[in-house]
Amino acid sequence: MENATLYEQLRQTVSRYPHYDAARFENKVWRYKAFLAQVDKAARKLRRLGVEKGDVIAVSLPNCPDALFLLYAVNEVGAISYNIHPLTPPAQMKAMLERSQAKMLFVLSLTASHYRKQIPLALRIVAINPYRHVSLHKMIAVRAMSHTLKGITRYWMVRPIRKSEFLPTIRKKEDDAVYLNTGGTNGEPKIVRLSNGAINNLAYEGYPLVGGDVKNIRMLTAIPLFHGFGLSMGAHTMLSIGGCTVLMLKFKTKEAIKILKKGYATCIIGVPALFNALLSRDAFYGPWLQRQNTAFVGGDAVPESLLTRWNSAMAKWGSSARLFQGYGLSETCAVSNVNYRGHAKVNTVGLPLPGLKEKIIDTETLQELKANQAGEICIAGNSIMDSILPH
């Protein structure tokens, strides 16, 4: 799939699998054709709000349907999606918006008023109710708990422009698609610029890692879209190959086990704590594990004992699924190395993805080191960032 933008890659998937499941949130399922209709409607809403090509649109939401629709709608109108942790303190949020020169901020209606107090009125804040697509009862409850929305745009009340008025936006694969914050492990967090091409390339390489019939690939996506792993692997890779992304607003062990029991998810990505939480519950174990296809873990140290416990559970209940360790950075769309079926080695983070080149260098001399020598990893290839956004 050699497409210019994230949106174009999605459209190609829709043309191939219009009636496959694209996304699930709670008990609501969108097939690809219906999913694209929601994205296009969101794009026409963005046009009504004045979003133009090249604008930076901050999206600070958990994994709810509108977060996913907006990812592609922002891309469709030619803007850049700056995905930010929804628990970011208002003062820090203000600084991030100023640094990125964001034009607009999408937040949960429950927290919108907190941001409005510190963010200048010149920047539009748009409130999102995460349950508006799936549950009238929960949607009303959220509205009742939301504080006053004075000076805040209610997204559910924005009327999209007519289809006949919407003009397509020409974008290139080299253009910025997403901004992500790094973890800041070496100091102050940085803002990484990821292009359409980089994210699309990772998605293209994602399918061989997962394997299996695309119709049966349903990824439990509890890792949020402000994290590169959730965005690139949990969402965009699935929606590039004809799989389904199963969104969780927040990971809850009991809820996740119910999803697995019902067969709604056959693949899982997560940090070690997520897998430990599942393995700690007796309810996790049972014949439903036969439906599991594969699982990937990263983001923290992965003890060999975790891999052993998970793989033993799968084998006991008749599943060929295995847990594979990987490694990556926001600067590499969250994945650069990974073990996968047929290419796995214990106590390693796996091989570089196709299209990536790596070497270990001495930080003082910048000379390449030999095997088993400690140094700094250098990565080059087609799925890495363009640059860091300057201060």
C-alpha positions as a printed Julia matrix, in Angstrom:
391×3 Matrix{Float64}:
   0.0     0.0    0.0
   1.98    2.98  -1.25
  -0.36    5.82  -0.33
   0.41    9.44   0.34
  -1.63    9.98   3.5
  -3.13    8.12   6.42
  -6.61    8.94   5.11
  -5.83    7.6    1.64
  -4.53    4.37   3.16
  -7.77    4.05   5.12
  -9.85    4.65   1.97
  -7.98    1.89   0.17
  -8.77   -0.54   2.99
 -12.44    0.46   2.85
 -12.52   -0.24  -0.88
 -11.17   -3.75  -0.26
 -13.09   -4.69   2.88
 -16.21   -2.44   3.1
 -18.17   -4.93   5.2
 -15.42   -6.1    7.58
 -15.41   -4.82  11.15
 -13.16   -1.76  11.47
 -13.62   -0.63  15.06
 -15.4    -1.64  18.25
 -16.09    0.43  21.34
 -18.08   -1.23  24.11
 -21.0    -2.91  22.28
 -20.9    -0.7   19.19
 -19.21   -1.91  15.98
 -18.43    0.12  12.86
 -17.8    -1.71   9.62
 -15.34   -0.08   7.26
 -17.9     1.67   5.07
 -19.7     3.11   8.11
 -16.38    3.99   9.76
 -15.3     6.02   6.73
 -18.65    7.83   6.73
 -17.98    8.93  10.33
 -14.49   10.12   9.38
 -15.82   12.11   6.42
 -18.52   13.68   8.59
 -15.89   14.65  11.16
 -13.8    16.23   8.39
 -16.77   18.33   7.31
 -17.23   19.39  10.93
 -13.59   20.45  11.05
 -14.14   22.56   7.95
 -17.13   24.2    9.69
 -14.81   25.01  12.59
 -12.38   26.65  10.19
  -9.62   24.04  10.07
  -7.37   24.45   7.04
  -4.4    22.71   5.46
  -1.31   22.81   7.68
  -3.14   23.72  10.9
  -2.06   21.94  14.07
  -5.06   20.44  15.87
  -4.42   19.22  19.43
  -6.42   16.12  20.37
  -6.26   15.29  24.06
  -8.61   12.31  24.39
  -8.61    8.73  25.68
  -9.44    5.86  23.3
 -13.0     6.76  22.34
 -14.61    6.64  18.87
 -14.24   10.37  18.21
 -10.5    10.18  18.96
 -10.16    7.65  16.15
 -12.47    9.47  13.72
 -10.57   12.71  14.34
  -7.2    11.09  13.65
  -8.25   10.49  10.04
 -10.51   13.53   9.67
  -7.69   15.89  10.67
  -5.52   14.13   8.1
  -8.28   14.34   5.47
  -8.48   18.13   5.72
  -4.69   18.4    5.47
  -4.06   19.38   9.09
  -1.7    17.86  11.66
  -2.98   15.9   14.65
  -1.07   16.66  17.85
  -2.05   13.81  20.21
  -1.65   14.73  23.89
  -2.24   12.85  27.16
  -5.74   13.77  28.44
  -4.47   14.13  32.02
  -1.96   16.83  31.08
  -2.09   19.68  33.66
  -3.57   22.93  32.25
  -0.34   24.95  32.62
   1.66   22.28  30.79
  -1.05   21.99  28.16
  -0.89   25.74  27.56
   2.86   25.54  27.01
   2.49   22.61  24.59
  -0.15   24.42  22.57
   2.0    27.53  22.33
   5.08   25.59  21.31
   3.22   23.66  18.59
   1.23   26.74  17.5
  -1.95   24.67  17.72
  -5.12   26.28  16.4
  -7.63   24.17  18.34
  -7.87   21.75  21.27
 -10.22   18.77  21.54
 -10.74   17.55  25.12
 -13.27   15.61  27.17
 -16.3    17.65  28.21
 -15.56   16.64  31.82
 -12.26   18.52  31.82
 -12.84   21.26  29.23
 -13.58   24.01  31.78
 -10.27   23.37  33.58
  -8.36   24.12  30.39
 -10.5    27.09  29.44
  -9.43   28.88  32.62
  -5.75   28.94  31.58
  -5.84   28.86  27.79
  -6.49   32.16  25.94
  -9.92   32.56  24.33
  -8.22   33.01  20.95
  -7.65   29.24  20.9
 -10.88   27.29  20.42
 -11.56   24.46  22.85
 -13.93   21.74  21.63
 -15.62   19.42  24.12
 -16.1    15.71  23.32
 -18.53   13.34  25.03
 -16.83    9.91  24.69
 -20.1     7.97  24.85
 -22.18    9.9   22.33
 -21.96    7.12  19.73
 -22.62    4.16  21.99
 -24.76    4.78  25.08
 -27.51    7.33  25.66
 -27.48    6.64  29.4
 -23.7     7.16  29.75
 -23.77   10.15  27.42
 -26.4    11.89  29.56
 -24.47   11.02  32.73
 -21.3    12.61  31.33
 -23.19   15.74  30.32
 -24.65   16.0   33.81
 -21.19   15.72  35.38
 -19.56   18.19  32.99
 -18.9    21.61  34.42
 -20.12   24.73  32.68
 -19.02   24.83  29.05
 -18.94   28.61  28.77
 -16.5    29.66  26.06
 -16.26   26.05  24.86
 -17.58   24.55  21.62
 -19.78   21.48  22.0
 -18.62   19.1   19.28
 -21.94   17.24  19.17
 -23.66   20.49  18.21
 -21.31   21.41  15.34
 -23.1    21.09  11.99
 -20.89   19.68   9.22
 -20.69   21.56   5.94
 -22.46   19.98   2.98
 -20.68   17.23   1.06
 -20.89   19.35  -2.09
 -18.98   22.14  -0.33
 -16.12   19.93   0.86
 -13.04   20.18  -1.32
 -10.3    17.51  -1.16
  -6.9    18.5    0.21
  -3.78   17.49  -1.69
  -1.1    16.22   0.65
   2.2    14.39   0.2
   3.59   11.41   2.08
   6.47   13.61   3.25
   4.07   16.03   4.97
   3.63   15.95   8.75
   0.65   13.85   9.84
   1.02   13.53  13.62
   2.9    15.2   16.46
   3.65   13.08  19.53
   5.29   13.94  22.84
   8.26   11.83  23.83
   8.56   10.33  27.3
  11.26   12.81  28.26
  13.58   10.12  29.65
  16.63   12.25  28.84
  15.18   15.54  30.08
  12.28   17.71  28.94
   9.73   15.95  26.67
  10.16   16.68  22.97
   7.54   16.98  20.24
   8.22   14.47  17.47
   7.11   15.15  13.88
   5.89   12.0   12.12
   5.07   12.06   8.43
   2.3    10.27   6.57
   4.91    8.09   4.9
   6.59    7.02   8.14
   3.35    5.91   9.8
   2.1     4.23   6.62
   5.38    2.34   6.23
   5.13    0.96   9.74
   1.54   -0.13   9.09
   2.63   -1.83   5.88
   5.23   -3.84   7.8
   2.8    -4.61  10.64
   0.73   -7.29   8.95
   3.53   -9.88   8.51
   4.31   -9.46  12.22
   0.75  -10.25  13.25
  -0.07  -12.83  10.57
  -3.31  -14.69  10.04
  -6.58  -14.02   8.2
  -7.23  -10.25   8.29
 -10.91  -10.82   9.05
  -9.91  -12.5   12.31
  -7.32   -9.91  13.38
  -8.97   -7.87  16.14
  -6.54   -5.84  18.21
  -7.32   -4.96  21.82
  -6.17   -1.33  21.89
  -5.96   -0.18  25.47
  -2.75    1.75  24.79
  -3.95    5.28  23.98
  -3.59    7.11  20.68
  -1.29    9.72  22.24
   1.21    6.85  22.52
   2.93    5.87  19.29
   2.38    2.14  19.91
  -1.37    2.58  20.31
  -1.67    4.95  17.35
   0.62    3.17  14.88
   0.12   -0.5   15.75
  -3.18   -0.6   17.62
  -5.09    1.72  15.3
  -3.48    2.54  11.96
  -1.91   -0.85  11.25
  -5.25   -2.54  11.89
  -7.11   -0.07   9.68
  -4.52   -0.47   6.93
  -4.82   -4.25   6.61
  -8.53   -4.86   7.11
  -8.34   -5.76  10.8
 -10.4    -4.35  13.64
  -9.24   -2.09  16.47
 -11.03   -2.73  19.77
 -10.88    0.48  21.76
 -10.82    0.63  25.55
 -11.33    4.04  27.16
  -9.15    2.84  30.02
  -7.69   -0.59  30.61
  -9.66   -2.57  33.19
  -8.67   -6.17  33.72
 -12.19   -7.51  34.29
 -13.52   -5.69  31.23
 -10.63   -6.87  29.05
 -11.25  -10.51  30.05
 -14.91  -10.17  29.04
 -13.79   -8.88  25.63
 -11.48  -11.88  25.2
 -14.14  -14.36  26.32
 -16.59  -13.04  23.75
 -14.0   -13.32  21.0
 -14.04   -9.6   20.26
 -10.22   -9.39  20.42
  -7.7   -11.92  19.1
  -4.51   -9.84  19.41
  -3.18   -7.72  22.25
  -0.54   -5.02  22.54
   0.51   -3.66  25.9
   3.09   -3.01  28.57
   4.16   -5.79  30.97
   1.75   -4.61  33.67
  -1.2    -5.23  31.35
  -0.23   -8.84  30.7
   0.58   -9.46  34.37
  -2.87   -8.14  35.28
  -4.57  -10.58  32.91
  -2.49  -13.55  34.04
  -3.26  -12.79  37.7
  -7.0   -13.45  37.25
  -8.46  -16.96  37.29
 -11.22  -15.76  34.96
  -8.64  -15.14  32.23
  -8.03  -18.85  31.66
 -10.33  -20.98  29.54
 -11.08  -22.4   26.07
 -11.69  -18.9   24.68
  -7.92  -18.45  24.6
  -7.91  -20.71  21.53
  -9.06  -17.67  19.54
  -5.92  -15.7   20.36
  -3.64  -15.0   17.42
  -0.63  -13.14  18.84
   0.47  -10.54  21.39
   3.23   -7.93  21.66
   4.77   -6.4   24.76
   7.11   -3.45  25.23
   7.45   -0.06  26.88
   9.21   -1.45  29.96
  11.55   -4.24  31.04
  10.08   -7.61  30.07
  11.17  -10.5   32.31
  11.52  -13.89  30.65
   9.12  -15.28  33.28
   6.28  -13.14  31.85
   6.8   -14.54  28.36
   6.92  -18.07  29.78
   3.72  -17.66  31.82
   1.81  -16.2   28.89
   3.03  -18.74  26.35
   2.34  -21.63  28.72
  -1.24  -20.44  29.22
  -1.77  -20.23  25.46
  -0.31  -23.7   24.89
  -2.4   -25.23  27.68
  -5.64  -23.96  26.15
  -4.78  -24.92  22.58
  -3.7   -21.56  21.13
  -0.7   -21.05  18.87
  -0.52  -17.41  20.0
   2.68  -16.32  21.68
   3.84  -13.14  23.43
   6.64  -11.33  21.61
   8.89   -8.63  22.99
   9.67   -5.5   20.99
  11.33   -2.12  21.3
  10.8     1.32  19.9
  10.61    5.06  20.47
   8.18    7.81  19.6
  10.87    8.84  17.12
  10.4     5.5   15.29
   6.59    5.49  15.3
   6.96    3.48  18.53
   8.36    0.29  16.92
  11.84   -0.36  15.56
  12.62   -3.91  16.68
  10.34   -6.84  17.41
  10.27  -10.58  17.78
   7.52  -12.33  15.87
   6.4   -15.79  14.84
   9.32  -17.67  13.28
  11.75  -14.88  14.17
  12.01  -14.81  17.95
  14.96  -15.01  20.31
  14.67  -15.0   24.09
  16.23  -12.06  25.98
  16.28   -9.86  22.89
  13.95   -7.16  21.51
  14.08   -8.8   18.09
  15.2    -7.86  14.63
  14.9    -4.39  13.11
  11.77   -3.88  11.04
  12.29   -4.2    7.27
  13.4    -0.85   5.91
  15.34    0.09   9.05
  19.12    0.04   9.56
  20.73    0.05  12.99
  24.15    0.23  14.56
  25.55    0.73  18.05
  28.06    3.54  18.47
  30.39    4.83  21.16
  28.87    8.09  22.41
  32.27    9.79  22.69
  34.09    8.64  19.54
  30.93    8.05  17.43
  32.61    4.9   16.14
  30.56    1.76  15.51
  30.97   -0.89  18.19
  31.28   -4.63  17.9
  28.72   -7.16  19.11
  27.99   -7.28  22.86
  29.48   -3.84  23.53
  27.33   -1.22  25.25
  26.68    2.02  23.41
  23.96    4.14  21.86
  21.64    2.79  19.2
  21.37    4.72  15.92
  18.41    4.02  13.65
  17.74    5.1   10.07
  14.97    4.15   7.67
  11.54    4.82   6.26
   9.48    4.77   9.45
  11.33    7.25  11.64
  10.52   10.85  12.52
  11.26   13.85  10.34
  12.64   15.91  13.22
  11.95   17.34  16.66
   9.72   20.42  16.72
  11.95   23.36  17.69
  11.32   25.34  20.86
